[in-house]
Amino acid sequence: MILEVLGSVLLGLGLSWAASHRLSHRLPPQRTVFTAGPLGALFGTYLTHMALGPGHVVATLVGALLVGAVLLSLLLRPAGRRLHRAQPS
């Protein structure tokens, strides 16, 4: 269990680093990103471990990776698209 937790935190940090490196212009401050990634991965580990039970380390880490990615995707802001208002006549 402890290896699942450590592995998921490392996966969450790696996922956060990749997201902040590739999408820094669309994400909130790095402090938020580097907190949300590992916390999402930890929650994914807990959720997957409770659903599958012990003995499924790889599946638990995959669940952690998926939930961490979903949580980070919720932080994304729209890309530089501006809303154009109608010109008054």
C-alpha positions in Angstrom: 0.0 0.0 0.0 2.8 2.4 0.8 4.4 1.9 -2.6 1.1 2.6 -4.3 0.9 5.9 -2.4 4.4 6.9 -3.1 4.0 5.9 -6.8 0.9 7.9 -7.1 2.4 11.0 -5.6 5.3 10.7 -8.0 2.9 10.2 -11.0 0.9 13.2 -9.9 4.0 15.3 -9.6 5.2 14.2 -13.1 1.8 14.8 -14.5 1.7 18.3 -13.0 5.2 19.1 -14.3 4.2 17.9 -17.8 1.0 20.0 -17.7 2.7 23.1 -16.4 5.5 22.7 -19.0 3.2 22.3 -22.0 0.2 24.3 -21.0 1.5 27.0 -18.6 -0.4 29.8 -20.5 -3.7 28.1 -19.8 -3.2 27.0 -16.2 -3.5 28.8 -12.9 -0.3 29.5 -10.8 2.1 26.6 -10.6 1.5 26.3 -6.8 -2.1 25.2 -7.6 -1.1 22.9 -10.4 1.6 21.1 -8.3 -0.9 20.7 -5.4 -3.8 19.5 -7.5 -1.8 16.8 -9.4 -0.6 14.8 -6.5 -3.8 15.2 -4.6 -5.8 14.0 -7.6 -3.5 11.0 -7.9 -3.8 10.2 -4.2 -7.6 10.3 -4.5 -7.4 8.1 -7.6 -5.3 5.6 -5.7 -7.7 5.5 -2.8 -10.7 5.2 -5.2 -9.2 2.5 -7.3 -7.8 0.6 -4.3 -11.2 0.5 -2.6 -12.9 -0.6 -5.8 -10.4 -3.4 -6.8 -9.0 -4.4 -3.5 -5.4 -5.2 -2.6 -3.1 -6.9 -5.1 -3.8 -4.7 -8.1 -0.8 -2.3 -8.0 -0.6 -1.5 -11.7 -4.3 -1.0 -12.1 -4.3 1.2 -9.0 -1.5 3.4 -10.4 -3.4 3.6 -13.7 -6.5 4.8 -11.8 -4.3 7.4 -10.0 -2.9 8.6 -13.3 -6.4 9.0 -14.8 -8.0 10.8 -11.9 -5.0 13.1 -11.6 -5.2 13.9 -15.3 -9.0 14.6 -14.9 -8.4 16.9 -12.0 -5.7 18.8 -13.9 -7.9 19.1 -16.9 -10.5 20.9 -14.8 -7.9 23.6 -14.1 -7.5 24.5 -17.8 -8.8 27.9 -19.0 -9.9 28.5 -22.5 -7.2 29.3 -25.1 -6.9 33.0 -26.0 -10.3 33.2 -27.5 -11.9 36.5 -27.1 -15.6 37.3 -27.0 -16.6 39.9 -29.5 -19.4 42.2 -28.5 -21.8 43.5 -30.9 -21.1 47.1 -32.0 -23.9 49.5 -31.0 -25.5 51.2 -34.0 
